[in-house]
Amino acid sequence: MCFHSVEGVGWFWVFREAAGQYELVLKTAGLGLSVLDTRHNGYKDIRSDGQVGKWSTRTTFRFTGGRYQEFQKKTTELK
């Protein structure tokens, strides 16, 4: 599920089922969310992409410690 602002930035939530209930394992914002083929601890890695002005940021999350944690963040200047 996601909600987008006028600028196109949206909030994304990822839940997992555990013991018959759903728990929030990732909450992030961005222009898009991608589920990658790579896995850690049995869960697929997730990537969020965003842009502010002339700067683009790509963040990769890996599942550790029962939730998704930021693994790598790269910001580049758009030309």
DSSP file (Angstrom, degrees, kcal/mol; ACC not computed):
  #  RESIDUE AA STRUCTURE BP1 BP2  ACC     N-H-->O    O-->H-N    N-H-->O    O-->H-N    TCO  KAPPA ALPHA  PHI   PSI    X-CA   Y-CA   Z-CA
    1    1 A M              0   0    0      0, 0.0    12,-1.2     0, 0.0     2,-0.3   0.000 360.0 360.0 360.0 142.9    0.0    0.0    0.0
    2    2 A C  E     -A   12   0A   0     10,-0.2     2,-0.4     2,-0.0    10,-0.2  -0.989 360.0-151.7-149.7 157.7    1.3    3.5   -0.7
    3    3 A F  E     -A   11   0A   0      8,-1.1     8,-2.0    -2,-0.3     2,-0.3  -1.000  17.6-152.4-130.3 132.5    0.2    7.1   -0.7
    4    4 A H  E     -A   10   0A   0     -2,-0.4     6,-0.3     6,-0.2     2,-0.1  -0.819   5.0-140.7-108.8 145.3    1.7    9.7   -3.0
    5    5 A S    >   -     0   0    0      4,-2.8     3,-1.6    -2,-0.3    -1,-0.0  -0.330  40.8 -92.9 -86.5 177.0    2.0   13.5   -2.5
    6    6 A V  T 3  S+     0   0    0      1,-0.3    -1,-0.1     2,-0.1    -2,-0.0   0.844 127.9  57.4 -59.2 -34.6    1.5   16.1   -5.3
    7    7 A E  T 3  S-     0   0    0      2,-0.1    -1,-0.3     1,-0.1     3,-0.1   0.553 120.9-108.3 -75.9  -7.5    5.3   15.9   -6.0
    8    8 A G  S <  S+     0   0    0     -3,-1.6     2,-0.4     1,-0.3    -2,-0.1   0.377  75.4 135.4  95.9  -3.8    5.0   12.1   -6.6
    9    9 A V        -     0   0    0     -5,-0.1    -4,-2.8    20,-0.1    -1,-0.3  -0.643  34.7-170.7 -80.3 132.7    6.8   11.1   -3.4
   10   10 A G  E     -AB   4  30A   0     20,-3.1    20,-2.2    -2,-0.4     2,-0.4  -0.864  23.9-124.0-125.2 158.2    5.0    8.3   -1.6
   11   11 A W  E     -AB   3  29A   0     -8,-2.0    -8,-1.1    -2,-0.3     2,-0.4  -0.843  27.8-163.3 -96.2 136.7    5.1    6.4    1.6
   12   12 A F  E     -AB   2  28A   0     16,-3.5    16,-2.2    -2,-0.4     2,-0.4  -0.965   5.7-167.4-123.7 138.0    5.5    2.6    1.4
   13   13 A W  E     - B   0  27A   0    -12,-1.2     2,-0.5    -2,-0.4    14,-0.2  -0.984   2.9-163.0-124.8 136.4    4.9    0.1    4.1
   14   14 A V  E     - B   0  26A   0     12,-2.7    11,-3.1    -2,-0.4    12,-1.4  -0.981  11.6-174.6-119.9 127.9    6.0   -3.6    4.1
   15   15 A F  E     - B   0  24A   0     -2,-0.5     2,-0.3     9,-0.2     9,-0.2  -0.842   8.1-159.6-116.9 154.8    4.4   -6.1    6.4
   16   16 A R  E     - B   0  23A   0      7,-2.1     7,-2.6    -2,-0.3     2,-0.5  -0.969  22.8-118.1-130.0 152.2    5.1   -9.7    7.1
   17   17 A E  E     + B   0  22A   0     -2,-0.3     2,-0.4     5,-0.2     5,-0.2  -0.764  38.2 167.3 -89.3 130.4    2.9  -12.4    8.6
   18   18 A A  E >   - B   0  21A   0      3,-3.4     3,-1.7    -2,-0.5    -2,-0.0  -0.962  66.5 -11.3-145.9 124.5    4.2  -13.8   11.9
   19   19 A A  T 3  S-     0   0    0     -2,-0.4     3,-0.1     1,-0.3    -1,-0.0   0.869 128.4 -53.5  54.6  41.1    2.2  -16.0   14.3
   20   20 A G  T 3  S+     0   0    0      1,-0.2     2,-0.3     0, 0.0    -1,-0.3   0.528 122.9  92.2  76.1   5.8   -1.1  -15.3   12.5
   21   21 A Q  E <  S-B   18   0A   0     -3,-1.7    -3,-3.4    -5,-0.0     2,-0.4  -0.864  73.2-119.7-126.2 162.4   -0.6  -11.5   12.7
   22   22 A Y  E     -B   17   0A   0     -2,-0.3     2,-0.4    -5,-0.2    -5,-0.2  -0.869  27.1-169.7-103.7 136.5    0.9   -8.9   10.4
   23   23 A E  E     -B   16   0A   0     -7,-2.6    -7,-2.1    -2,-0.4     2,-0.4  -0.974  27.0-114.2-127.7 143.3    3.8   -6.8   11.6
   24   24 A L  E     +B   15   0A   0     -2,-0.4    -9,-0.2    -9,-0.2     3,-0.1  -0.584  36.8 167.1 -73.2 123.4    5.4   -3.7   10.0
   25   25 A V  E     +     0   0A   0    -11,-3.1    43,-2.7    -2,-0.4     2,-0.3   0.512  64.7  21.8-116.7 -10.1    8.9   -4.5    8.9
   26   26 A L  E     +B   14   0A   0    -12,-1.4   -12,-2.7    41,-0.2     2,-0.4  -0.927  50.9 177.6-158.5 134.7    9.7   -1.5    6.7
   27   27 A K  E     +B   13   0A   0     -2,-0.3     2,-0.3   -14,-0.2   -14,-0.2  -0.976  26.5 146.1-134.0 121.1    8.4    2.1    6.4
   28   28 A T  E     -B   12   0A   0    -16,-2.2   -16,-3.5    -2,-0.4     2,-0.3  -0.962  35.0-134.2-150.4 163.5   10.0    4.3    3.8
   29   29 A A  E     +B   11   0A   0     -2,-0.3     2,-0.3   -18,-0.2   -18,-0.2  -0.871  40.1 115.3-119.8 155.2    9.3    7.2    1.4
   30   30 A G  E    S-B   10   0A   0    -20,-2.2   -20,-3.1    -2,-0.3    20,-0.3  -0.974  70.8 -83.3 170.4-178.1   10.4    7.6   -2.2
   31   31 A L  S    S-     0   0    0     18,-3.3     2,-0.3    -2,-0.3    19,-0.2   0.687 107.0  -3.0 -82.4 -20.9    9.4    7.9   -5.9
   32   32 A G  E     -C   49   0B   0     17,-1.3    17,-1.9   -22,-0.1     2,-0.4  -0.987  57.9-140.9-165.8 161.0    9.4    4.1   -6.2
   33   33 A L  E     -C   48   0B   0     -2,-0.3     2,-0.4    15,-0.2    15,-0.2  -0.999  17.0-168.2-132.4 131.9    9.9    0.8   -4.4
   34   34 A S  E     -C   47   0B   0     13,-3.1    13,-2.9    -2,-0.4     2,-0.6  -0.970  16.3-144.5-124.0 136.3   11.5   -2.3   -6.0
   35   35 A V  E     -C   46   0B   0     -2,-0.4    11,-0.2    11,-0.2     2,-0.1  -0.893  29.0-148.7 -96.1 120.5   11.7   -5.8   -4.7
   36   36 A L  E     -     0   0B   0      9,-2.7     9,-0.1    -2,-0.6     0, 0.0  -0.367  19.3-123.3 -89.5 165.8   15.0   -7.3   -5.7
   37   37 A D  E    S+     0   0B   0      7,-0.1    -1,-0.1    -2,-0.1     2,-0.1   0.720  85.4  93.3 -78.8 -22.5   16.0  -10.9   -6.6
   38   38 A T  E     -     0   0B   0      6,-0.1     7,-3.0     7,-0.1     2,-0.3  -0.408  62.5-157.7 -73.9 150.4   18.7  -11.0   -3.9
   39   39 A R  E     -C   44   0B   0      5,-0.3     2,-0.3    -2,-0.1     5,-0.2  -0.928  17.2-171.8-131.0 151.8   17.8  -12.3   -0.4
   40   40 A H  E >  S-C   43   0B   0      3,-2.5     3,-1.8    -2,-0.3    23,-0.3  -0.975  80.6  -5.5-141.7 130.7   19.1  -12.1    3.1
   41   41 A N  T 3  S-     0   0    0     -2,-0.3     3,-0.1     1,-0.3    -1,-0.0   0.828 130.9 -56.4  54.0  35.2   17.7  -14.2    6.0
   42   42 A G  T 3  S+     0   0    0      1,-0.2     2,-0.4    21,-0.0    -1,-0.3   0.365 117.4 103.7  85.4  -4.9   15.1  -15.6    3.7
   43   43 A Y  E <  S-C   40   0B   0     -3,-1.8    -3,-2.5    20,-0.2    20,-0.3  -0.892  73.9-111.8-115.1 141.6   13.6  -12.2    2.6
   44   44 A K  E     -C   39   0B   0     -2,-0.4    -5,-0.3    -5,-0.2    -7,-0.1  -0.398  35.2-111.0 -68.6 143.5   14.1  -10.4   -0.6
   45   45 A D  E     -     0   0B   0     -7,-3.0    -9,-2.7    -2,-0.1     2,-0.4  -0.371  31.5-146.5 -68.8 154.4   16.1   -7.1   -0.5
   46   46 A I  E     -CD  35  61B   0     15,-1.9    15,-3.4   -11,-0.2     2,-0.4  -0.967   8.0-159.2-128.6 142.0   14.1   -3.9   -1.2
   47   47 A R  E     -CD  34  60B   0    -13,-2.9   -13,-3.1    -2,-0.4     2,-0.4  -0.973   1.4-164.6-124.5 137.2   15.2   -0.7   -2.9
   48   48 A S  E     -CD  33  59B   0     11,-2.7    11,-2.8    -2,-0.4     2,-0.4  -0.967   7.0-160.1-118.3 134.9   13.7    2.7   -2.7
   49   49 A D  E     +CD  32  58B   0    -17,-1.9   -18,-3.3    -2,-0.4   -17,-1.3  -0.929  16.4 165.9-116.6 140.0   14.5    5.5   -5.1
   50   50 A G  E     - D   0  57B   0      7,-2.6     7,-2.8    -2,-0.4     2,-0.3  -0.951  18.6-154.5-146.4 166.2   14.0    9.2   -4.5
   51   51 A Q  E     - D   0  56B   0     -2,-0.3     2,-0.4     5,-0.2     5,-0.2  -0.989   7.8-176.8-147.3 135.3   14.9   12.6   -5.9
   52   52 A V  E >   - D   0  55B   0      3,-2.7     3,-2.2    -2,-0.3     2,-0.2  -0.960  69.2 -51.7-130.2 113.1   15.3   16.1   -4.4
   53   53 A G  T 3  S-     0   0    0     -2,-0.4     0, 0.0     1,-0.3     0, 0.0  -0.404 124.5 -14.9  59.9-124.5   16.1   18.8   -6.9
   54   54 A K  T 3  S+     0   0    0     -2,-0.2    24,-3.7    -3,-0.1     2,-0.4   0.236 119.9  93.9 -95.3  14.5   19.1   17.7   -8.9
   55   55 A W  E <   -DE  52  77B   0     -3,-2.2    -3,-2.7    22,-0.2     2,-0.4  -0.915  54.4-164.9-113.0 132.7   20.0   14.9   -6.4
   56   56 A S  E     -DE  51  76B   0     20,-2.9    20,-2.8    -2,-0.4     2,-0.4  -0.936   5.0-164.2-114.6 135.8   18.9   11.3   -6.7
   57   57 A T  E     -DE  50  75B   0     -7,-2.8    -7,-2.6    -2,-0.4     2,-0.5  -0.979   6.2-169.2-125.1 133.1   19.1    8.8   -3.8
   58   58 A R  E     -DE  49  74B   0     16,-2.6    16,-2.5    -2,-0.4     2,-0.4  -0.985   9.4-170.7-120.1 122.6   18.9    5.0   -4.0
   59   59 A T  E     -DE  48  73B   0    -11,-2.8   -11,-2.7    -2,-0.5     2,-0.4  -0.954   6.6-158.5-118.2 130.4   18.6    3.1   -0.7
   60   60 A T  E     -DE  47  72B   0     12,-3.1    11,-3.2    -2,-0.4    12,-1.7  -0.912   8.1-160.9-108.6 134.2   18.8   -0.6   -0.4
   61   61 A F  E     -DE  46  70B   0    -15,-3.4   -15,-1.9    -2,-0.4     2,-0.3  -0.909   2.9-165.0-115.1 141.2   17.3   -2.4    2.6
   62   62 A R  E     - E   0  69B   0      7,-2.4     7,-2.9    -2,-0.4     2,-0.7  -0.946  27.9-112.1-123.4 147.3   18.1   -5.9    3.9
   63   63 A F  E     + E   0  68B   0     -2,-0.3     2,-0.3   -20,-0.3     5,-0.3  -0.686  54.3 144.1 -82.5 112.4   16.1   -8.0    6.3
   64   64 A T  E >   + E   0  67B   0      3,-2.6     3,-1.2    -2,-0.7    -2,-0.1  -0.992  58.4  14.2-145.6 144.6   18.1   -8.4    9.6
   65   65 A G  T 3  S-     0   0    0     -2,-0.3     3,-0.1     1,-0.2    -1,-0.1   0.795 131.1 -54.4  64.4  29.4   17.0   -8.6   13.2
   66   66 A G  T 3  S+     0   0    0      1,-0.2     2,-0.3    -3,-0.0    -1,-0.2   0.532 125.3  51.6  85.0   5.5   13.3   -9.2   12.4
   67   67 A R  E <  S-E   64   0B   0     -3,-1.2    -3,-2.6    -5,-0.1     2,-0.4  -0.967  93.2 -79.4-159.2 171.5   12.9   -6.1   10.2
   68   68 A Y  E     -E   63   0B   0    -43,-2.7     2,-0.3    -2,-0.3    -5,-0.2  -0.659  44.6-169.4 -81.6 133.7   14.3   -4.3    7.2
   69   69 A Q  E     -E   62   0B   0     -7,-2.9    -7,-2.4    -2,-0.4     2,-0.3  -0.916  33.4 -97.0-121.3 148.0   17.4   -2.2    7.9
   70   70 A E  E     +E   61   0B   0     -2,-0.3    -9,-0.2    -9,-0.2     3,-0.1  -0.498  44.2 171.1 -63.8 124.3   19.1    0.3    5.7
   71   71 A F  E     +     0   0B   0    -11,-3.2     2,-0.3     1,-0.4   -10,-0.2   0.802  62.0   4.3-102.4 -44.3   22.1   -1.5    4.1
   72   72 A Q  E     -E   60   0B   0    -12,-1.7   -12,-3.1     2,-0.0     2,-0.4  -0.996  55.1-171.3-149.6 137.3   23.4    0.9    1.5
   73   73 A K  E     -E   59   0B   0     -2,-0.3     2,-0.4   -14,-0.2   -14,-0.2  -0.997   6.6-177.0-131.5 129.4   22.5    4.5    0.5
   74   74 A K  E     -E   58   0B   0    -16,-2.5   -16,-2.6    -2,-0.4     2,-0.5  -0.986   4.4-169.2-130.7 124.6   23.9    6.2   -2.6
   75   75 A T  E     +E   57   0B   0     -2,-0.4     2,-0.3   -18,-0.2   -18,-0.2  -0.942  11.1 178.5-112.8 131.0   23.3    9.8   -3.6
   76   76 A T  E     -E   56   0B   0    -20,-2.8   -20,-2.9    -2,-0.5     2,-0.4  -0.943  29.9-115.1-131.3 152.9   24.3   11.1   -7.0
   77   77 A E  E     -E   55   0B   0     -2,-0.3     2,-0.2   -22,-0.2   -22,-0.2  -0.736  30.1-132.1 -87.0 130.4   24.0   14.5   -8.8
   78   78 A L              0   0    0    -24,-3.7    -1,-0.0    -2,-0.4   -24,-0.0  -0.590 360.0 360.0 -80.8 143.5   21.8   14.4  -11.9
   79   79 A K              0   0    0     -2,-0.2    -1,-0.1     0, 0.0   -25,-0.0   0.381 360.0 360.0-116.6 360.0   23.2   16.0  -15.0
